[in-house]
Amino acid sequence: MTEAILLVGGQGTRLRPLTSHIPKPLLPVAGVPFLTHQLARAAAAGVTRIVFATSYLAELFEEEFGDGSRLGLELEYVVEETALGTGGAIRNATERLRSAPGEPVLVFNGDILSGVDIAALRDGHRASGADVTLHLKRVADPRAFGLVPTDAEGRVQAFLEKPQTPEEITTDQINAGCYVFTRSVLDRIPAGRVVSVERETFPELLASGAHVRGVVDDAYWLDLGTPAAFVQGSADLVRGKVTSPALPGPVGDALVLPGARVHPSAVLSGGTVVAAGALVGEGAVVEGSVLLAGAEIAPRASLHRSVVGRHARVGEGCVLDSVVIGDAARVAEGNELPPGLRIACGAHLPAHGVRISASPVPCTAQGIAHSGVPHASSAAH
């Protein structure tokens, strides 16, 4: 298997505002664009040529990776002009493949961090004579995923999309978003129209009697589609819970990239990443967080499992817990931001503007009388 198709067309809406100006697969994870980790692992498994199936902000992929030569790969880019679904995107990219009909082709999603053994997946596919081999993962709560039950020999029995009731949960095995197709099977996907590989292609293959094989393993697996998962995946790479040939530094409690400045009294832990040009001030505590290029953390701020966007600033004494700060946003001193908040790109929070405890300074709002009733001049407006 020397060729692959990489699906990177999604808009990453669940990660906004982080994906407002950059596609999800290009977000920095453990110090480099996420796809760098995936491309390095594919190359290590013997893949030499990859066709990108792109759509949202498509031009940025080629700007980042070029022809792929610096990664030891040959890269080609196919732009999906209108939404074609997963199967349609695969079929669109298939036109650029050079593999012979009987050769295996890797197909994988651009937002999954996985430790699956790609070479073993390919070798098992060849040995079994399967038409398609799917990587499957067992999860504790499979309700948000497509279920894929298999028999004792690993043959897939059905494809059950996102069960709605407990009775529909017949297995804890889910589609993990990585496949090996025999090239001729890819050519059977209808061209030029919307196709769902999960709802149409795979069920039709089963119905036709094709050999659809599922491989379940206990390798690391994480869908990076949410801010919490994005932060976790980055931290897990930094701490070595999942390995990558592309990690730009040693495994440890924090990764500080060249050009970043961290005050000697600041404390970094939990797999924190400090990107080039970022600044961490005196006495700041940053745990399991991602500080993107040019981010500034003022003295004595405290961050836990949060993301601070490019050239954003977090003011002195702020406390952030599982928060996303968009690019160029400003969070002035004394703010306490609870879990789940997302601050839009370019937004400004005033000093002590958001708190979960009493503010140490009085409110400075104008136009309110001591009785709590607006002044007449204010009421008139």
C-alpha positions in Angstrom: 0.0 0.0 0.0 1.7 3.2 -1.2 -1.3 5.4 -1.8 -3.8 7.1 0.5 -6.8 9.4 0.5 -7.0 11.9 3.3 -10.5 13.4 4.0 -10.1 17.0 5.2 -13.1 18.8 3.8 -15.1 19.6 7.0 -15.6 23.1 8.4 -14.9 22.1 12.1 -17.9 24.0 13.4 -17.8 22.3 16.8 -14.4 23.9 17.3 -15.3 27.5 16.6 -13.9 30.1 17.1 -10.6 28.2 16.6 -11.6 27.2 13.1 -12.9 30.6 12.0 -9.7 31.2 10.0 -8.0 27.8 9.7 -9.3 24.3 8.9 -9.5 21.9 11.8 -6.8 19.5 10.5 -4.4 22.4 10.3 -4.8 23.6 13.9 -1.6 23.2 15.9 -1.7 20.1 18.0 1.4 19.4 20.1 3.3 22.2 18.4 2.6 21.4 14.7 -0.4 21.3 12.4 -2.4 18.2 13.3 -2.1 16.7 9.9 1.7 16.6 10.3 1.3 13.9 12.8 -1.0 11.9 10.6 1.2 12.3 7.5 4.3 11.3 9.4 2.6 8.1 10.7 1.3 7.2 7.2 4.8 7.7 5.8 6.3 5.5 8.5 3.9 2.7 7.4 5.1 2.9 3.8 2.6 5.3 2.2 4.4 7.5 -0.3 1.6 9.3 -2.1 -1.5 11.0 -0.6 -4.5 12.7 -2.3 -6.1 15.3 -0.1 -9.9 15.6 -0.4 -10.4 19.3 0.5 -13.2 21.8 0.6 -13.2 24.4 3.4 -10.3 26.9 3.1 -8.8 24.4 0.7 -5.9 26.6 -0.4 -4.4 26.6 3.1 -3.5 22.9 2.9 -1.2 23.3 -0.1 0.3 26.5 1.4 1.2 24.4 4.5 2.5 21.2 2.9 3.3 22.0 -0.7 4.3 19.0 -2.7 5.0 17.0 0.5 8.7 16.5 -0.3 9.9 17.8 3.2 7.8 14.9 4.7 9.1 12.3 2.2 5.7 12.2 0.5 4.1 13.1 -2.8 0.9 15.1 -2.2 -1.9 16.1 -4.5 -4.9 18.2 -3.7 -8.5 17.7 -5.0 -11.0 20.5 -4.2 -14.7 19.5 -3.6 -16.6 22.4 -5.2 -20.0 21.3 -3.7 -20.6 19.0 -0.7 -20.5 15.4 -1.8 -20.6 13.5 1.5 -17.9 11.2 2.7 -18.3 8.6 -0.1 -18.6 11.3 -2.8 -15.4 13.0 -1.5 -13.6 9.6 -1.6 -14.8 8.9 -5.1 -13.8 12.4 -6.2 -10.2 11.8 -4.9 -10.1 8.3 -6.4 -9.8 9.9 -9.9 -6.2 10.9 -9.0 -5.0 7.5 -7.7 -2.5 5.5 -9.7 -2.9 2.2 -7.9 -3.8 -0.9 -9.8 -7.3 -2.4 -9.3 -6.1 -5.1 -6.9 -3.9 -2.9 -4.7 -4.8 -1.6 -1.3 -5.5 2.1 -0.7 -5.6 3.7 2.8 -8.5 6.1 3.4 -8.5 8.1 6.6 -10.1 11.1 8.3 -8.2 14.3 9.0 -9.5 14.8 12.5 -8.8 11.5 14.3 -5.7 11.1 16.5 -5.0 7.4 16.5 -2.3 4.9 17.4 -3.6 2.2 15.1 -0.9 0.2 13.4 -1.4 1.2 9.7 1.0 -1.4 8.3 -0.7 -4.2 10.3 -4.1 -3.0 9.0 -2.8 -3.2 5.4 -1.1 -6.6 5.9 -4.2 -8.1 7.4 -6.3 -6.7 4.6 -4.1 -8.4 2.0 -3.9 -11.7 3.8 -7.7 -11.9 4.3 -8.6 -11.1 0.8 -11.1 -8.5 2.0 -12.7 -5.9 -0.2 -12.6 -3.3 2.6 -11.0 -3.4 6.1 -12.3 -1.0 8.7 -10.5 0.0 11.9 -13.0 -0.3 14.8 -12.8 1.0 18.3 -14.7 0.0 21.5 -16.1 2.9 23.4 -18.0 3.1 26.7 -20.8 5.3 25.2 -21.4 4.5 21.5 -24.5 6.6 21.0 -22.7 9.4 19.1 -21.1 7.0 16.6 -21.9 4.5 13.9 -22.0 1.0 15.3 -20.3 -1.9 13.5 -21.0 -5.4 14.8 -18.7 -8.2 13.6 -18.8 -12.0 13.8 -16.2 -14.3 15.3 -14.1 -14.1 12.2 -14.2 -10.3 12.0 -16.6 -10.0 9.2 -18.8 -7.0 9.5 -22.5 -7.9 10.0 -24.2 -4.4 9.7 -23.7 -0.7 9.9 -26.0 1.0 12.4 -25.8 4.8 12.4 -26.0 6.6 15.7 -28.5 4.6 17.8 -31.4 6.5 19.3 -32.6 4.0 21.8 -30.9 1.5 24.2 -32.4 -1.4 22.2 -30.5 -0.2 19.1 -27.1 -0.4 20.9 -26.1 -3.9 19.9 -22.3 -3.5 20.2 -19.8 -1.1 21.6 -17.7 -1.2 18.4 -17.6 2.0 16.4 -16.3 3.0 13.0 -13.0 4.7 13.8 -12.5 6.5 10.5 -9.6 4.6 9.0 -10.1 2.1 6.2 -8.1 0.0 3.7 -10.0 -0.4 0.4 -9.0 -2.6 -2.5 -8.8 0.0 -5.3 -11.4 -1.6 -7.5 -14.0 -1.1 -4.8 -13.4 2.6 -4.7 -14.1 2.8 -8.4 -17.6 1.3 -7.7 -18.7 4.4 -5.7 -21.0 6.5 -7.9 -19.2 9.7 -9.2 -20.5 13.2 -9.3 -23.2 13.0 -6.6 -23.6 13.0 -2.8 -22.7 9.6 -1.3 -22.4 8.7 2.4 -19.8 5.9 2.8 -21.4 5.0 6.1 -25.1 5.0 5.1 -24.8 3.9 1.4 -21.4 2.5 0.3 -20.7 0.1 3.2 -24.3 -1.2 3.5 -24.4 -1.8 -0.3 -21.2 -3.7 -0.1 -22.6 -6.0 2.6 -25.8 -6.5 0.6 -23.8 -7.5 -2.5 -21.8 -10.1 -0.5 -18.5 -8.3 -0.5 -16.0 -9.2 2.2 -16.1 -6.3 4.6 -13.7 -6.9 7.5 -13.5 -5.1 10.8 -10.4 -5.0 13.0 -10.9 -4.0 16.7 -7.8 -3.0 18.7 -7.1 -1.1 21.9 -4.8 1.5 20.4 -5.2 5.1 21.4 -8.1 6.8 19.6 -9.6 10.3 19.9 -11.9 12.4 17.7 -10.5 15.9 17.9 -13.8 17.6 17.0 -14.4 19.5 20.3 -12.3 21.9 22.3 -12.0 19.5 25.2 -10.8 16.7 22.8 -8.4 19.1 21.0 -6.7 20.1 24.3 -6.6 16.5 25.4 -5.1 15.2 22.2 -2.4 17.8 22.2 -1.5 17.1 25.9 -1.5 13.3 25.3 1.0 13.7 22.4 3.2 16.0 24.5 3.1 13.5 27.5 3.7 10.5 25.2 0.4 8.8 25.8 0.2 8.5 22.0 3.4 8.7 19.9 4.1 10.7 16.8 7.3 10.9 14.7 6.4 14.6 14.2 6.5 15.7 17.8 8.8 18.8 17.7 10.5 18.1 21.1 11.0 15.6 23.8 8.1 14.0 25.6 7.4 15.7 28.9 5.1 17.8 31.0 5.3 20.8 28.7 6.4 21.7 25.2 7.9 25.2 24.8 8.6 26.0 21.1 11.5 28.1 20.0 10.7 31.8 20.2 8.3 31.4 23.1 9.1 33.3 26.4 8.2 31.8 29.8 9.1 33.5 33.1 11.2 31.4 35.3 8.6 31.5 38.1 5.7 30.4 35.8 4.5 26.7 36.2 3.7 24.7 33.1 2.3 21.2 33.4 -0.1 18.6 32.1 1.2 18.6 28.5 0.9 22.3 28.0 2.1 23.7 24.7 3.5 27.2 24.3 3.9 28.2 20.7 6.4 30.4 19.0 6.0 34.1 20.0 3.8 33.3 23.0 4.6 34.9 26.4 3.8 33.5 29.9 4.3 36.0 32.6 5.6 35.9 36.2 3.8 33.5 38.5 1.4 32.2 35.9 0.1 28.6 36.2 -0.8 26.9 32.9 -2.0 23.3 33.1 -2.8 21.0 30.1 -3.5 24.0 27.9 -2.6 25.2 24.4 -1.2 28.7 23.8 -1.1 29.5 20.1 1.4 31.7 18.3 1.7 35.2 19.9 -0.6 34.5 22.8 0.1 36.4 25.9 -0.6 35.2 29.5 -0.1 38.0 32.0 1.4 37.6 35.5 -0.4 35.4 38.0 -3.0 34.2 35.6 -4.2 30.6 36.0 -5.3 28.4 33.0 -6.6 24.8 33.1 -7.3 22.8 30.0 -7.9 25.9 27.9 -6.9 27.3 24.5 -5.7 30.8 23.9 -5.8 31.8 20.2 -3.2 33.6 18.1 -2.2 37.0 19.5 -4.9 36.9 22.2 -4.2 38.2 25.6 -5.2 36.9 29.1 -4.9 39.6 31.7 -3.3 39.6 35.2 -4.9 37.3 37.8 -7.4 35.8 35.3 -8.7 32.3 36.0 -9.7 30.1 33.0 -11.1 26.6 33.3 -11.7 24.7 30.1 -12.2 27.9 28.1 -11.5 28.9 24.4 -10.2 32.3 23.7 -10.4 33.3 20.0 -7.6 34.9 17.9 -6.8 38.5 18.9 -9.3 38.5 21.8 -8.5 40.5 25.0 -9.5 39.3 28.4 -8.6 42.1 30.8 -7.4 41.5 34.4 -9.4 39.8 37.1 -11.8 37.8 34.9 -12.9 34.3 36.1 -14.1 32.2 33.1 -15.9 28.9 34.0 -15.9 25.8 31.8 -17.5 25.9 28.4 -17.1 29.6 27.6 -15.8 30.5 24.1 -14.7 34.1 23.6 -15.0 35.2 20.0 -12.1 36.3 17.8 -11.3 40.0 18.5 -13.7 40.3 21.5 -12.7 42.4 24.5 -13.8 41.5 28.1 -13.3 44.4 30.5 -11.5 44.0 33.8 -13.4 41.9 36.3 -16.2 41.7 33.7 -17.0 37.9 34.1 -16.7 36.4 37.6 -17.8 33.3 39.5 -16.8 34.9 42.8 -17.3 38.4 44.2 -15.1 41.0 42.5 -12.4 42.6 44.6 -13.2 46.0 43.1 -16.6 47.8 43.0 -18.7 48.0 39.9 -17.9 51.0 37.8 -21.1 51.2 35.7 -22.3 54.7 35.2 -25.9 56.1 35.3 -27.1 54.0 38.3 -28.3 55.9 41.5 -27.5 54.5 45.0 -31.2 53.4 45.2 -30.7 51.2 42.2 -33.1 53.3 40.1 -31.7 54.9 36.9 -31.2 58.6 36.9 -33.8 60.5 35.0 -31.3 61.4 32.3 -30.5 57.8 31.7 -34.2 56.7 31.8 -35.0 59.3 29.2 -32.8 57.5 26.8 
